[in-house]
Amino acid sequence: MRRVEYEDKEYLIFTRSGMTLLAAARERGVPIECNCEGDHSDARCALKFPLDNMYLLTPVTPLERKTLGENKIKVGWRLACQALFK
């Protein structure tokens, strides 16, 4: 199980290889929204993932860098629809 933060609340999620962070969060009932068909300009599906577990996820995508910015990425924020578990 992994701990994530969404809208100032912490949740525990189960993860599996090949699963998106979004799918794992939704599976555990995290009330996460996502505008995957949109331009991600509001980053509704941004989750904070523990930095010490970041190795479990695929590398940050260019879309995440554009949407979240380096400061948020450095402290563990990811777009849940972009991050996949390895």
N, C-alpha and C positions, 0 to 999 in steps of 0.2 A: 504494500500500500504506500501511496505517496501523498504528501500534504500539498495542497494548492490553496491560493488565496484568490477570491473573486469578490469584488465589491465589498472589501473590508471584512470578509468573513472567511474562515478557514474550513476546508473540506478535506476528507480523505478519499482518495480514488484508487481503484485497482487499475493496473496497466498491463498491456500485452504488446508484444512486438508487432509493429505494423499498424497499431491503433493510433488515431490522432488524439491529441490532448483533449480536443473538443468531445470526441466520442466517449472517452474515459470519464470526463466530467459529467456529461449528460447521463451516462449509465448509472452514476451514483446520485443522480437527482440534483446536481448543481443547476440552478436556474439561469443558465448561460444563454445569451443571445448571440447571434452571429449574422453578419451581413455579407456572407461569402460571395453572393452574387453581385454585391456592390463594390465600392472602391475601398472599403475598409477604413475610410477616413475618420470614423469615430471609434474604431478599435473596440467594439462592444464585446468581442470574445477574448480580450486580453486577460490572461491569468498570470499570477506570479507563481513561479515554480522554484523550488529550492535550488540555490546555486550549486550546492554540493552534490546534487543529483542531475545536473544539467547534461552530464555525459550520456544519460539515458535517452536523450532526445537528438533528433537530427539537427544539423547546424542551422543557425538563424538564416532565414531567407531574405533576399533583397526587399521583398514586400514588408517583412517585419521591420527591417532597418528603416525603411521609409515611413512606415506608419507609427512605430513606437519611438524611434530615435535611440541613439546609443546610450543615453543616460538610463532609460528604463530597461533596456536590454542588459546592461551591466549589473543591475540588481535583481534580475531573474524574470522579467516580464516577457511573455511570449504570446503570439496570436495562437489561440487554441486550435484553429482550423489549419494552421500551417505546420505546427510542430508534431512530428511523428515519433513514436517510441521505436528505438532500434531493435 
